[in-house]
Amino acid sequence: MVYGDSLSAAYGLEIEQGWAWLLQDRLQDSGDDRDVINLSVSGETSGGGLARLPDALARYQPSVLILELGANDGLRGLSLQRLQRNLTTMIQAAQAIDAQVLLIGMRLPPSYGRRYVQAFEAVFPAVAEQTSAALMPFFLEAIALDESLFQEDRLHPTAQAQPILLDQVWQHLQPLL
């Protein structure tokens, strides 16, 4: 189950172009017959994700949760303590049903101020360590410096970036499978 924000919901693209959709083909090509359920919502914060998660876990009983939330919390300047608590609670809820968890970290632009940016980035490894979840430190690392791989808003990756994002996620996901 992919549980994220616009970066996983294929914002501005056809859903079939998004990395989460492409993950289904990758799984099948590797001989894994699991279905990918993408419950990502554009604009989602960790608080919104936390509110929706119990129903999603009960309905789908995923064996793996890819948790890609937090960017909107950071972009809105929301409480980092709350972000950490929300991510921790979501991971613990998934682990309680024996799901493996891959937490995908994010970074913020430097314009948010060094102290906030550093504190934001530190949330993801702290949560991963506390919960023993697998961690992908920075979701956009492979494309961050190539403006041609972003849509005009300079926030959301293009269709051409999606296979690159999938390759990065796959490196961290494969050991959990």
N, C-alpha and C positions, 0 to 999 in steps of 0.2 A: 504494500500500500504506500503510495506516494502522498505525502501530506504536507503541502506547502502553500506558497503564495503565487503571485503572477509569474515568477521565474519558472515555476513548475507547471503552471496552468497554460503555458504557451501563449501568453499575452501578446496580442497583435499578430498572431499567426493562426493558421489552420491547426486544429488540435492534433492532427496527424503529423505535423511537423515538429512537435515538441519532444524534448528529450524523454519525457515520461512515456509517451506513446511509443517512441523508438525502442524503449527498454523492453517492451513486450517481444519485439522481433529478436532482440539480442538474447533474451532468455530462451526463446524457442530455438534459435540457432545453436545455443549451447546445450540443448537437450533438456532444458528445464521447462516443464509444462505448467508452471504456476501462472496465474493471471495477474496482471498489473491493474490495480484499482487506483485511479488518480483522483483524489479528493481535494486537490489544490484549488484555492479560491484567490483570485486577484484582489489585492488590498488587504489580505488577511494578516492579522496580528497574532501574537502568541496567545493573547487572551481569547480572541475569537476561536482560534484553533483548539484551545483547551476546552472551551464550552462545547464544541462539536465532537470532540474525540471519543467520549464514552459511548455514544451511539454508533460511531463508525467502528470502533473496536468490537462492540457487541454484534454488529451486523455482519462484518466481514471476517473477523477472527484472523487477521493477517499473521503470517509466519515471519514477515519482515516489515518493519516500518521505516521508511525513508522520511525523516523529519527535516523539512526545509522551511523553517519559519524563523522570524526575528528581524528580517530586514526592515519591514514596515514599522516595527517597534522603534528601531534605531533612527529611521528617517523621520519619524514623528517626535523623536526626543523623549520617548516614554521611559518609565522607570526601568533601569537595568536590573534592579533587584527583582522586580516583578517578572521581567523577561526570564531571568535565571530560574525563578521559582516555577513559572509556567512550563518551561522546557523540561525541567526536572520532573515535574508532575506528569507531563505527557509521556516521557520516557518510562517512568516507573509504572504507569498504567499499561503501557504496551508490554513491558517486561512481566507484569503480573499475569498476562495471558500467554507467556512464553514466546513472545515475539522478539526477534533480534532487532536492534535499532541502529540505524546509521543516522547520526546527527550531522547536518550540513551547515557549516559555519559561513558567516558573511563578514564583510568589512564595509565601512562607511567612507564617504569622501572626506578628505582632510578638512573641508570647510566646516565640519561639525565641531572642530576644536580637538586638539591633541588629547586632552584628558578624557573626554567623552568617547572618542574614537578608540583609544586604547582600552578603556574600560569595557566598551561594547565588544571588541574583539576577544577580550579575555573571558567573556561569558561562556563561549562555546567550548573551549577546552576544559574549563572548570566544570561545566555540566557533564561533559563526557567522562571526565575523571571520576566525578562523584557517583555517576550511574553505571560506569563501566560500559558505556555505549561506544560504538565505533565512531570515529570522527573524521570527516572530510573538512579540513581547516577553512578553506575558502572556495566556495562554489564556483566563482567566476575567474579563478586564478589563471586558467589557460587562455582566457580571452580578454582579460581586463585591460590590457594595454593596446588592443587592436580596435580602434573606433569603428572600423568597417564591419565588425561583428555585432554592432549594436544598432537598434532601431533609432529613429530620429530623436527620441526622448533621451537617449544616451544612458538609459537604465535597463532596458529589456533587450536580451539577445535576439539576433536575427535567426531566420531559418538555417542559414549556413553555420551558425554557432551551435546549433542543437546537437549534432553528432559529436562535436568536440566536448560539450558538456556531458553527454552520455558516456563518452570514453573516460572522463574524469570520475564520474560517479561509479562507473563499472569497476574501476580499480579498487575502490573502497567497499563496494557492495559484494563483489565476487567472494571474498573470504567468508561472508555471512551466509552465503548460499550453500 
